[in-house]
């Protein structure tokens, strides 16, 4: 029979939001530090995370294929995709800004989707991994993902600043909605994934390996 690992075995529950430890007797009361609901594990964590990931993948394609903004000059509109805007920045000899937009708008959302998918697969298939490193990867994904709204902020500023009627105007394209949805959905996916699940089966696997290799106990 599989034993509950770590804090649960010691009668403690770790808050998913602030990391504080509380006794199991306090459940279902809120966390004494931050007030969030105390749960041994987030209910249906894998199911909800996969639902968000599938939605994120579905919206990532139109977010990069459709125009994210349209620049109108003297009545003539010129639509720009995210990649087209990056190429325009390169042509305008603004390579540092182009690299920043590429990382924040294309690379970070994609890596976040792929990273969360790997974490999901790790828990679902009970991969034997270094739980500490994978938990660190989850924390990096949760922290970096919020900075993917650079394009949306830039478009919002341009729409408010560049409004000269028929002379020049900037309008948000259909990809802006899809891109903003991808960022928000990945934030929800990271929030719904419970990294404590990585340690559950990993503790069991490590204990099984040590039983098979008694010499490791003395190392």
C-alpha positions in Angstrom: 0.0 0.0 0.0 1.4 3.4 -1.0 2.0 5.7 2.0 1.3 9.4 1.8 4.6 11.3 1.4 6.2 14.2 3.2 4.0 16.6 5.1 0.8 14.6 4.7 2.5 11.6 6.5 3.3 14.0 9.4 -0.2 15.3 9.7 0.5 18.6 7.9 -0.9 20.3 4.8 1.0 22.8 2.7 -0.9 25.8 1.4 -0.7 26.0 -2.4 -0.7 29.8 -2.5 1.7 30.9 0.3 3.5 27.7 1.2 2.5 27.8 4.9 2.1 24.5 6.8 -1.0 23.8 8.8 -2.3 20.8 10.7 -4.8 18.6 8.9 -7.3 19.2 11.7 -7.8 22.7 10.3 -9.2 21.4 7.0 -11.5 22.5 5.5 -10.8 25.9 7.2 -8.8 28.5 5.3 -5.0 28.9 5.6 -4.1 30.8 8.8 -1.6 32.9 6.9 -3.2 33.9 3.6 -6.8 32.8 4.0 -6.8 30.5 0.9 -8.7 27.1 1.1 -6.5 24.4 2.5 -6.5 21.2 0.3 -4.2 18.2 0.4 -4.2 18.3 -3.4 -6.0 20.5 -5.8 -9.2 18.6 -6.9 -9.1 17.4 -10.6 -5.8 19.1 -11.1 -4.7 17.1 -14.1 -8.1 17.3 -15.8 -8.4 21.0 -15.5 -4.8 21.6 -16.5 -5.1 19.5 -19.7 -8.4 21.3 -20.6 -6.6 24.7 -20.3 -3.6 23.4 -22.3 -5.7 22.1 -25.1 -7.4 25.5 -25.3 -4.1 27.3 -25.2 -2.7 25.2 -28.1 -5.9 25.8 -30.1 -5.7 29.6 -29.7 -1.9 29.8 -30.2 -2.2 29.1 -33.9 -4.6 32.0 -34.8 -2.7 34.2 -32.4 0.3 33.9 -34.7 -1.4 33.6 -38.1 -3.9 36.4 -38.0 -3.0 40.1 -37.8 -2.5 41.4 -34.3 -2.9 45.0 -35.4 -3.6 47.1 -38.4 -1.8 50.4 -39.1 -3.8 52.8 -41.2 -2.0 55.6 -43.1 -4.1 58.0 -45.2 -6.9 55.5 -45.5 -4.7 52.5 -46.4 -4.6 49.7 -43.9 -1.5 47.6 -43.4 -2.1 44.5 -41.2 0.8 43.1 -39.1 1.1 39.6 -37.6 3.4 39.1 -34.5 6.1 37.7 -36.7 5.6 40.5 -39.3 6.0 43.1 -36.6 9.2 41.5 -35.5 10.5 41.5 -39.1 9.5 45.2 -39.4 11.4 46.0 -36.2 14.5 44.2 -37.6 14.2 46.2 -40.9 13.9 49.4 -38.9 17.3 48.5 -37.2 15.6 47.9 -33.8 17.1 44.5 -33.2 17.0 44.6 -29.4 13.3 45.4 -29.4 12.6 42.7 -32.0 14.4 40.1 -29.8 12.4 41.3 -26.8 9.1 41.0 -28.7 10.1 37.6 -30.1 10.9 36.2 -26.6 7.9 37.7 -24.9 5.3 37.1 -27.6 6.3 33.9 -29.3 8.9 32.0 -27.4 7.6 32.4 -23.8 4.0 31.3 -24.5 5.1 28.3 -26.5 7.7 27.2 -24.0 5.1 27.7 -21.2 2.6 25.4 -23.0 5.3 22.8 -23.7 6.7 23.0 -20.1 3.3 22.5 -18.5 2.6 19.7 -20.9 5.8 18.0 -19.8 4.8 18.5 -16.1 1.4 17.0 -16.9 2.9 14.0 -18.6 5.4 13.6 -15.7 2.6 13.2 -13.2 0.2 11.3 -15.4 2.8 8.6 -16.4 4.6 8.7 -13.1 8.0 9.5 -14.6 11.0 9.0 -12.4 12.6 12.5 -12.4 14.4 14.8 -10.1 11.3 16.3 -8.3 13.2 19.3 -7.0 14.3 20.4 -10.5 10.8 19.8 -12.0 9.2 21.8 -9.2 11.7 24.6 -9.9 10.7 24.5 -13.6 7.1 24.8 -12.6 7.9 27.9 -10.5 9.8 29.5 -13.3 6.9 28.9 -15.7 4.4 30.3 -13.2 6.6 33.4 -12.8 7.7 34.1 -16.3 4.3 33.5 -18.0 2.8 36.8 -16.8 5.2 38.8 -18.9 3.8 37.6 -22.2 1.4 40.5 -22.4 4.0 42.8 -24.0 2.3 42.9 -27.4 -1.1 43.6 -25.8 0.3 46.5 -23.8 2.1 47.9 -26.8 -1.1 47.7 -28.9 -3.1 49.4 -26.2 -0.6 52.2 -26.0 -0.5 52.7 -29.8 -4.3 52.7 -30.1 -4.5 55.5 -27.5 -1.6 57.5 -28.9 -1.9 57.1 -32.7 -5.4 58.3 -33.5 -5.2 61.0 -36.1 -8.4 60.2 -37.9 -7.9 59.6 -41.6 -4.2 60.4 -41.4 -3.0 57.6 -39.2 -4.7 55.1 -36.9 -3.8 51.8 -35.1 -6.5 49.2 -34.7 -6.3 45.9 -32.8 -6.6 42.8 -35.0 -8.3 39.4 -34.4 -5.0 37.9 -33.2 -4.9 40.3 -30.2 -7.9 38.6 -28.7 -6.6 35.1 -29.3 -3.1 36.1 -28.0 -4.5 37.6 -24.8 -6.6 34.5 -24.3 -3.5 32.3 -24.7 -1.7 34.2 -22.0 -4.7 34.1 -19.6 -5.4 30.4 -20.2 -1.8 29.5 -19.6 -1.9 31.4 -16.3 -5.0 29.4 -15.4 -3.2 26.2 -16.4 -0.3 27.0 -14.2 -2.6 27.8 -11.4 -4.6 24.7 -11.7 -1.6 22.4 -11.8 -0.5 21.1 -8.4 3.3 20.6 -8.3 2.9 18.6 -5.1 1.7 15.7 -7.4 5.2 15.4 -8.7 6.5 14.5 -5.2 3.7 12.0 -4.5 4.8 9.3 -7.0 8.4 10.4 -6.9 8.7 9.7 -3.2 7.2 6.3 -3.8 9.6 5.5 -6.7 12.6 6.7 -4.8 11.7 4.5 -1.8 11.3 1.5 -4.1 14.7 2.1 -5.7 16.3 2.4 -2.3 14.8 -0.9 -1.2 16.2 -2.5 -4.3 19.6 -0.9 -3.7 20.3 -1.0 0.0 23.8 0.5 -0.6 22.3 3.8 -1.4 20.9 4.1 2.1 24.4 4.4 3.4 25.5 7.1 0.9 
